[in-house]
Amino acid sequence: MPLEVIDATDPITEMVRFQSSPVYEMMLSLQTLRKPGARAEWTAAARAVLPPGLLRELDDLYEPYFNGALFFELAVDYADHDDVPGYIEYIRTMDPVTFIFYCMGRILRREEIAETGLDTDRLREKLRGSEYDTHWMYTHVPLEAILADVPAFQNRLAGLWQWYWEDFFAGQIESLRPHWERALDDKSALLARLGGAGLLEHVTGKSEMLPPLPEEYPVTDIVYVPVYLMPSSVYMFYGYGNITVLFNSERTEARLAELERSKQQLVNVFKALSDGSRIDILRLIAHHGQQMHGKRIAHKLNLSPSAVSRHLAQLKEAGLIAEETHDNRTITYTVREDAINALPETLFDVLHH
């Protein structure tokens, strides 16, 4: 990554660091594999080569646990995020109390979890008694399926990741790195311009730091991780001095500006199509091509020439029609079929990003 000179500073700036993570990319890509969103093309290609047994195992392990989101904090304290096989073994051999500690969002201390004897009812009771309102997430999943045999569940989850990594995802990493690098360059430039507090608000929408969890662990580390194959814009979890922000790598400043332009284009188009007379004019032009000029349209639809002129101007501004002048006098119109054909894709792009 190129050297960045940080002009904007605040107490948060020095806490910020950037990191790419094949580990998080692998875990979140399985979410996308189940619910493609804007990654339908990638999902179709992946599903075409992955064995049905892996996809069934994915559904069984991810669906009951918020599409796998319950497992993301397992990677928070793992040292080398480039070593995916090492991470899988790390999960496989983790002691059961620590495994539950991460799966339950680290809102209960390890010793509190150990006191429950990994009993489902006692653990739920402890979670409900927590001062952190996020406990609801962990009490509304089938904990008994994990707690019945925690090492067996760990082995099953690690087995799914290993199967997916070896059969398919290891071959995807090099094609993903350029996306991560562009995203990190973009966020580094934002940090230089906005400072740490500005970057946090820009990426997460949070204007204030999250409260320490637990109270005696003030935040000292905020790590931003770009993920290309994620179905959401951002995931954020925190605790024990760390805030981890997983963000969509494609949400760069340039991309956000492009999406804003697309949104405004859609607004203009839908405004133009919100009037029945304009749709009638568009239909006439579509059927009769360059035979349609203002006076003929007015006659056909029994509208005043001035009304037709206003409608045509709005259709042109929305990019739905093009005009052509003949003999320096007569202006005829054609429908811009490319613009109309692109509408569903533009709408889908804005909705899913």
C-alpha positions in Angstrom: 0.0 0.0 0.0 1.4 3.5 -0.8 2.6 5.8 1.9 -0.2 8.1 3.2 0.5 11.3 5.0 -2.3 11.8 7.6 -3.5 15.4 7.6 -6.6 15.0 9.7 -6.0 13.7 13.3 -8.1 13.0 16.3 -7.8 10.5 19.2 -9.3 7.7 17.0 -6.9 8.1 14.1 -4.0 6.5 15.8 -6.1 3.4 16.7 -6.9 2.7 13.0 -5.3 -0.1 11.0 -6.2 -1.8 7.8 -6.0 -5.5 7.0 -7.0 -7.8 4.2 -8.4 -11.2 5.3 -8.8 -14.4 3.2 -10.3 -15.8 6.4 -13.2 -13.4 6.7 -13.6 -13.4 2.9 -14.1 -17.2 3.0 -16.6 -17.1 5.9 -18.7 -14.3 4.4 -18.6 -15.7 0.9 -20.5 -18.7 2.2 -23.3 -16.3 3.3 -23.3 -14.9 -0.3 -23.3 -18.5 -1.7 -26.7 -19.0 0.1 -28.1 -15.5 -0.5 -26.5 -14.0 -3.6 -27.9 -10.5 -3.6 -25.7 -8.5 -6.1 -23.3 -11.5 -6.6 -25.7 -13.8 -8.5 -23.3 -14.4 -11.3 -20.5 -15.5 -9.0 -22.9 -17.6 -6.9 -24.1 -19.4 -10.0 -20.6 -20.2 -11.1 -19.6 -21.4 -7.7 -22.7 -23.6 -7.2 -22.1 -25.2 -10.6 -18.8 -26.7 -9.4 -19.4 -27.3 -5.7 -20.7 -30.7 -4.7 -24.3 -31.0 -3.5 -23.2 -32.4 -0.2 -21.2 -29.3 0.6 -24.2 -27.1 -0.2 -26.5 -29.2 2.0 -23.9 -29.0 4.9 -23.7 -25.3 4.4 -27.4 -24.9 4.7 -27.5 -27.0 7.9 -24.7 -25.1 9.6 -25.4 -21.5 8.5 -29.2 -21.2 8.2 -30.0 -21.6 11.9 -27.3 -19.2 13.0 -28.2 -16.0 11.3 -26.8 -17.3 8.0 -23.4 -18.0 9.7 -23.0 -14.6 11.3 -22.8 -16.2 14.7 -19.4 -17.6 13.8 -17.6 -14.4 12.5 -16.1 -13.3 15.8 -14.2 -16.6 16.0 -11.6 -15.0 13.8 -11.1 -11.8 15.9 -8.0 -12.9 17.8 -6.5 -15.2 15.1 -3.0 -13.9 14.3 -2.5 -14.7 10.6 -5.5 -14.1 8.4 -3.6 -15.2 5.3 -3.3 -18.7 6.7 -6.8 -20.1 6.1 -5.8 -23.8 6.7 -4.2 -22.7 10.0 -7.3 -20.8 11.0 -9.5 -23.9 10.3 -7.2 -26.0 12.5 -7.3 -23.2 15.2 -11.1 -23.6 15.2 -11.0 -27.4 15.3 -8.7 -27.5 18.3 -10.1 -24.5 20.3 -11.3 -25.4 23.8 -15.1 -25.6 24.0 -15.5 -22.7 26.5 -13.5 -20.4 24.3 -15.4 -21.5 21.2 -18.7 -20.6 22.9 -17.1 -17.4 24.2 -16.6 -16.2 20.6 -19.9 -17.6 19.2 -21.8 -15.8 22.0 -20.3 -12.4 20.9 -17.9 -12.3 23.9 -20.5 -10.6 26.0 -20.0 -13.2 28.7 -16.6 -13.8 30.2 -15.0 -17.2 29.8 -15.3 -18.0 33.5 -19.1 -17.1 33.4 -19.5 -19.6 30.5 -17.5 -22.2 32.3 -19.8 -21.8 35.4 -22.8 -22.9 33.3 -21.2 -26.3 32.6 -22.2 -25.6 28.9 -25.8 -26.3 29.9 -28.2 -24.7 27.4 -30.7 -23.3 30.0 -28.1 -22.0 32.3 -26.2 -20.3 29.4 -29.4 -18.7 28.1 -30.1 -17.4 31.6 -26.6 -15.9 31.9 -27.1 -14.3 28.4 -30.5 -12.8 29.4 -28.9 -11.4 32.5 -26.2 -9.6 30.5 -26.3 -5.8 30.5 -25.6 -5.8 26.8 -28.8 -5.6 24.7 -27.3 -7.7 21.9 -27.8 -10.8 24.0 -31.2 -11.4 22.2 -29.3 -12.6 19.2 -27.6 -15.4 21.0 -30.7 -16.6 22.9 -32.8 -17.0 19.6 -30.6 -19.6 18.0 -30.6 -23.4 18.6 -27.8 -23.4 21.2 -28.7 -27.0 22.2 -27.4 -28.2 18.8 -24.0 -26.7 19.6 -23.9 -27.4 23.4 -24.9 -31.1 23.1 -21.3 -31.8 21.9 -19.3 -28.7 21.4 -16.1 -30.4 20.0 -18.2 -32.3 17.5 -19.8 -29.1 16.3 -16.4 -27.4 16.1 -15.1 -30.3 14.0 -18.2 -30.1 11.7 -17.9 -26.4 11.2 -14.1 -26.6 10.5 -14.8 -29.5 8.2 -17.2 -27.5 6.1 -14.7 -24.6 5.8 -11.9 -27.0 5.0 -14.0 -28.8 2.3 -15.0 -25.4 0.7 -11.4 -24.1 0.9 -9.8 -27.1 -0.6 -12.4 -27.8 -3.3 -13.0 -24.3 -4.5 -12.2 -21.1 -2.5 -8.4 -21.3 -2.3 -8.4 -20.8 -6.1 -10.4 -17.6 -5.7 -8.0 -15.6 -3.5 -5.7 -14.1 -6.1 -8.6 -12.7 -8.1 -9.9 -11.0 -5.0 -6.7 -9.3 -3.9 -7.0 -6.4 -6.3 -10.5 -5.6 -4.9 -9.1 -5.5 -1.4 -6.1 -3.4 -2.4 -8.3 -0.8 -4.1 -10.7 -0.6 -1.1 -7.8 -0.2 1.4 -6.3 2.6 -0.7 -9.7 4.3 -0.8 -10.1 4.1 3.0 -6.5 5.2 3.6 -7.2 8.3 1.6 -10.4 8.9 3.6 -8.5 8.5 6.8 -6.0 11.1 5.7 -8.7 13.5 4.8 -11.4 12.9 7.5 -9.4 11.4 10.4 -10.4 8.4 12.4 -13.7 9.7 13.7 -14.7 10.8 10.2 -13.7 7.4 8.7 -15.7 5.5 11.3 -18.8 7.6 10.6 -18.3 7.3 6.8 -18.0 3.5 6.9 -20.4 2.5 9.7 -22.7 5.5 10.2 -21.6 5.7 13.8 -20.8 9.2 14.9 -19.6 8.1 18.4 -17.3 5.3 19.6 -19.0 2.2 20.9 -18.9 1.7 24.7 -16.1 -0.6 26.1 -17.0 -4.3 26.4 -16.1 -5.1 29.2 -15.9 -1.7 30.8 -12.2 -2.1 31.9 -11.1 -2.6 28.3 -11.1 0.8 26.5 -10.9 0.7 22.7 -7.3 0.9 21.4 -7.6 -0.9 18.1 -10.0 -0.3 15.1 -9.3 -2.6 12.2 -11.0 -2.2 8.8 -11.2 -5.3 6.6 -12.5 -5.2 3.0 -14.6 -8.1 1.9 -15.7 -8.5 -1.7 -18.2 -11.4 -1.4 -20.4 -10.1 1.4 -24.2 -9.7 1.2 -24.3 -6.6 3.5 -22.6 -3.2 3.4 -20.9 -3.6 6.7 -20.5 -5.8 9.7 -19.1 -4.5 13.0 -18.3 -6.3 16.2 -16.3 -5.1 19.2 -14.9 -6.1 22.6 -11.8 -6.4 24.7 -10.2 -3.2 23.3 -10.9 -4.0 19.6 -13.5 -2.9 17.0 -13.5 -4.9 13.8 -15.3 -3.4 10.8 -15.9 -5.7 7.8 -16.9 -3.5 4.9 -18.0 -4.1 1.3 -14.8 -3.6 -0.7 -16.8 -2.1 -3.6 -18.1 0.8 -1.5 -15.3 3.1 -2.6 -15.9 6.9 -2.9 -16.0 6.6 -6.7 -18.5 3.7 -6.5 -20.7 5.6 -4.0 -20.7 8.6 -6.3 -21.6 6.4 -9.3 -24.5 4.9 -7.3 -25.7 8.4 -6.3 -25.8 9.3 -10.0 -27.6 6.1 -10.8 -30.1 6.8 -8.1 -30.8 10.3 -9.4 -31.2 8.9 -12.9 -33.8 6.5 -11.6 -35.6 9.3 -9.8 -35.8 11.2 -13.1 -36.9 8.2 -15.1 -39.7 7.3 -12.6 -40.9 10.9 -12.4 -41.1 10.9 -16.2 -43.0 7.6 -16.2 -45.4 8.7 -13.4 -47.7 10.5 -15.8 -50.1 8.6 -18.2 -49.8 11.2 -21.0 -46.0 10.8 -21.0 -46.3 7.1 -21.3 -48.8 7.5 -24.2 -46.3 9.8 -25.9 -43.5 7.3 -25.3 -45.7 4.5 -26.8 -46.5 6.6 -29.9 -42.8 7.3 -30.5 -42.0 3.7 -30.0 -44.5 2.5 -32.5 -44.1 5.2 -35.2 -40.4 6.1 -34.9 -39.2 9.2 -36.6 -42.7 10.0 -38.0 -43.6 11.5 -34.6 -43.1 15.2 -34.1 -44.7 17.6 -31.6 -47.8 18.6 -33.6 -48.6 15.1 -34.7 -48.3 13.9 -31.1 -50.6 16.7 -29.9 -53.2 15.8 -32.6 -53.1 12.1 -31.8 -53.5 12.5 -28.1 -55.7 15.6 -28.1 -53.3 17.6 -26.1 -52.2 21.2 -26.4 -48.8 21.7 -28.2 -47.4 23.4 -25.1 -48.3 20.4 -22.9 -46.7 18.0 -25.4 -43.6 20.2 -25.4 -43.3 20.0 -21.6 -43.8 16.2 -21.6 -41.2 15.8 -24.4 -38.7 17.9 -22.4 -39.2 15.7 -19.3 -38.8 12.5 -21.3 -35.7 13.8 -22.9 -34.2 15.0 -19.6 -34.8 11.5 -18.2 -32.9 10.0 -21.1 -35.8 8.1 -22.4 -36.0 9.7 -25.9 -33.6 11.3 -28.3 -34.5 14.1 -30.8 -33.3 14.7 -34.3 -33.8 17.9 -36.3 -34.7 17.7 -40.0 -34.2 20.6 -42.5 -33.5 23.0 -39.5 -37.2 22.9 -38.8 -38.9 19.6 -37.9 -37.8 17.8 -34.8 -38.7 14.1 -34.5 -38.1 11.6 -31.7 -36.9 8.1 -31.1 -37.1 6.0 -28.0 -33.7 5.3 -26.4 -34.2 1.5 -26.0 -30.7 1.1 -24.4 -31.8 3.3 -21.5 -35.0 1.5 -21.0 -33.4 -1.9 -21.2 -30.8 -0.8 -18.6 -33.5 0.2 -16.1 -33.9 -3.2 -14.3 -30.1 -3.6 -14.0 -29.6 0.0 -12.7 -32.4 -0.5 -10.1 -31.0 -3.8 -9.0 -27.5 -2.3 -8.6 -28.8 0.6 -6.5 -31.0 -1.6 -4.3 -28.3 -4.2 -3.6 -25.3 -1.8 -3.0 
